[in-house]
Amino acid sequence: MKMPAAADNHAGISDITPASQLATVANYAAFRWKLRPLRRITDGLTPGQFVAYSLMLASSETEPGGEAVYRGGYADLGRLTGLSKRGIQNVIGELQEKLAIRLHTAPGHHRTQTSAYVVPKPEAVLETWYERGWRFAFGKSKRLTDGGTVALSATQEFT
């Protein structure tokens, strides 16, 4: 009885490239996500982040130093955007990570004490991104990168 052709090749099995080198998460992620250059602020923010950012900028007051400061809590932003409190909390955290806003005054323990955020103009946000070396956005959440760290960032998302 003749053995199948696949069984005849057991001697050459060490010549086969391991599957771990063929299909790594980093290779898949880099292939799947296209790097998008940061030319406008909308290139680096998700639609929800951009809505919250633009409404905060439009509702902000100009401080004597020239900074635009938005004063309001999660409930105020929820009414402006239509997002839930948890959704607003997520968006505010993401905007702070992307340096699109920063905390000016932390909320106090009294009901009348609300948070205040510095909301820079879109050009200033882009300038900050460029200073940090961020030139591209990738993925559904529009993670910001210099282009060389996509594989590292992508593998962290799956672990």
N, C-alpha and C positions, 0 to 999 in steps of 0.2 A: 504494500500500500504506500502510495506517495504522500508525503507531508505537504501541507499548504505552503505556498511561497513565503508567507510572512514568517513561518517558523524557521525557514532556512537562513534568515538574516540575524539570528541571535548573536552571532559573533560581532556584528557591526553596531550593536545597540549603543555602545559608549560614544559613537560618533554623532548621535542625535543631540541636538541642542535641548536643554531642559525647558520644560514649559514655563518655569518661573522667569526665564530670560526672554521668552517670546511674548508673553502677555502680562506685563507688569501693570500695576495700577497707574503708575506715573505715565507710562506710555499711553495707556488708554485715555487718561484724563487730558493729557496734552493734545491728543488727537481729537478728543471730543469737544473741548472748549477752545474757541477761537479767541485769540488775543485781540482786543479792540483798543485802539489808541485813544488816549484821553485828550480830546480837543475842547469839549464843553463839559460843564458840570453834569449834564444828563448822561454822559458816557460812563460816569463812575458811580451813579446813584440809581437804585431801582426806582420804579414809578412811585411806590409808596414813600420811599425816602425823599424823593424829589418833591412830592406834594407837601409833606410835612415841612421840609426845608423852605420851600417857596412861601408857604403860608406863614411860617415863623418870621421870615424876612419881611414879608409885607405887613405883618402886625407888630413889628419891632419899633422901638423908640431909639433915636440917636442920642448917645451919651455925649457929654462935653468933649471927650477924647476922640470923637468921631466914630466910635464903635456902635453898631446896631445891636441892641439888646432886646430880646424877647422875654417878657415876664408872663409866666403862666404855667399851670400844672398840666398833668395828664388829662384831666377832665376838660380843660379848655382846649387842648389840642385835639381831643376826641371829638368835641363839638365842631371844630373847624374842619377836620379831615374825614370824619365819619368812621374812624377806626376805633376798635375797642381799646380799653385801658391797657391790656396786655400787648396789643399790637403797637400802641404808641410807645410803650416802654421798650419794646424791641427796636423800633425805628430810631428812637432817641439814642439808644446804646450804639446802634450801627452808625448813626451820623457822627457820634463822638469818636468811634474807632476810625472813621474815615476822615476825621479832623474837619468836617463840614460845620460843626458847631462845637462849642465848649462851654462848660458850666461856669457861669459868672458868680452866681450866688446860690448856695445850696438851700433847699427848703428848710424852714424851721419846724418846730413842733406845734406852733399855733396855726389855726386854720387860715389866718390872713397872710401868713408868710408863704410865698410861693417861690418856685425856682426861677432863676433868670439865666438865660443862655446868650452868649455872644454869637451872633449870626453874621459871619463875614460875607461880603459880596462874592458872587460866583467866580470872578476873576481872581480874587484873593485865595479862594479855595483851590483853584487850579494851580496857582503859584505855590501854595503849600504842598500840594501833591508832587509837583515837579521838584521842589526842594528836598522832599523825602526820597526822591528817586523813583516815584511811582509814575510810570508812563503808559500802563495798560490796565484794562479791566478784563476779567474773564469769569465765566460761570454765571449761573442763574442769579446769585447774590451780588454779582459784579464786584468780586474781590479785586483789590488793587495790588499791582505788582510792578516790578521793574522789567519783567519779561524773562529774567533768568531764574526766578524762583517758582515758576509755575508747577514744575514736577513736585517740588517739596510741599507747596501749599495744597496741591491736589491730593497728595497721599494723606495728608493730615485730615482732610475732609472725610475720607473713607475709613479712618481708623477709629 
